[in-house]
Amino acid sequence: MVRVTVELSAFSHSTELEERVRVALLNAVPAELRQRLSQRVSAQRVEGYYGNVVTVLKVSASGSTGLEILRYILCSMDRTDLELLLATASSRIEERRARLHLRLSKQDLYLGRVRLYEGGDVVKVVASFEGLRGVELVDYIREVARSCGS
């Protein structure tokens, strides 16, 4: 049995409203889980490179909830993003630690859309998989993606 843990994180810069970043972060999880997970979002204030205040927001979930979040993210992507993810899955995997790294557009998440994004203004998603390695992990991600729409 595979155990999935998903950690979501985002930076809220001093020019942003923290509540909007929190909304974007939580829009990466299924609607029925948002209220419960909103109670678990941690906020840590740190100093940015130029001395500015940055708030790091994080939330994580494991087990069936982690798998549900991963499935929601994959199934909410448009076909182009999902195909891109599957084509580049091996380069997004940290094999030694069995982790998948995704970067989602924070702006699109705030608007309710799940989009891959390689820029700086992102919600980072790190999905860890206990019990899988390498090719097995890529195959598992493909299997979860194939379950979309069913």
N, C-alpha and C positions, 0 to 999 in steps of 0.2 A: 504494500500500500504506500502511495506517495503522499507525503505531508507537504503542503504548500504554505509558505508564509509570505505575505505581501507587505512591503513597507512603502508608503507614499510620503514624499517630502517636497516642500516648496519653500522658497525664500519670499518673504514679504519685505520689500524695500521701503524706506521711509517715504517714498513718493507714492506708495500704494496703500489702499485701505486694507488692513489685515483681515477684516471680515470677508472681503471679496476674494482674497487669496484662500481663505478657509473654505468658501463656497466652491471655488475651483477645485481644491483638493478633494472635497467630499463628493463632487460631481463625477469623480473617477470610480465611485462605488455605486452599487445598485441603490435605487431610491429607498427601498425598504430597510437598508442598513445605515443610511446616513444619520438619522437621529441618534441611534445607539453609538455609532463610531464618533460622532461629533463630541460626545462626552470624553472621548479618549484622545483627542488631538492635543499634543503637547506643543507648547510655544516656548522657544528659548531665544532670548535676545543676545546677539553677538555683535561685535564691532566689525564692520566691513573694512576692506583694504584702505579706503580713504577716510576712515574714522567715522563713517556713517553707521547708524543703527540698522541692523538687519534682524528680522525675526524669522527663525527657522521653525516651520510648522511640520509636524510628523504625526503619522498614525500608522498602526500596523495591525494585521489580523492573521491568524493561523488556522490550519485545519480546513474544515469545510467552508468557513467564511473566507479564508484566503483564496481557496479555489474559486469560490463564487465571484470574488472581486476580479481575479485574473480572467475568468470567463467573461465577465461583464465588459472588461476593458477590450478584450479581443473581439467580442461580438458587437461592440458599439462602434468599432472602426469601420470606415467605408472600405469597399472592396480593394481600392488601390493601396490604402495604408496597410490593410491586412496582408495583401500579397507582398508588399515591400517588407513587412515584418518577417513573413515566412521565408522570403528569399534571403534575408540578411540575419536570420535567427542565430546562425553559428557565430557571427561576429558580435552579437549582443550577449553572448553567454560567457560567463566567467566559469570556465570548466572546473577548475580546482575546487571551487566552493559551490558549484551547481546553482548558479544564480543567473537570472535573466535580467538585463538592464533595459529599461524603456524610458524615453523622454517624451512626455506629452505636452502639447501646447497649453500653457496656463490660460491664455486668453480664450482659446476655443473651449476649454473645460468650463470656464466661467459662463460661457454662452450655451453650455449643455452638449458640446460636441467633443468626441474623443478623437484626437488627431496626433499622429507621430510628429515630432518636431525636433530639429537638431540645433535650434538656436539656444539662447541663454535663458529665456523666460519660460521655464518649464516646471512641470510637476514630475519629479523623478519617481519611477516605479522600480523597485527591486523585488523580484519574486525569487524566493529560495525554495529548493526542492530537495527534501530528504528522501534518499532512496533511488536517486537517478544520477547519471553521469553522461557527459558527452553526447553521443548520437541518440541515446535513449531520451535525453532531455529535449533535444530538437524534435524527436518523434512525438513526445508527450505534448509539446506545445502545438504541433500540427494537429494532433488528435483533439485537443481542447478547441482549437480553431474550427475544425470540421464539425464539432458539435453545435456550432452557432446556427440558429434557425431551426433547431429541432427541439 
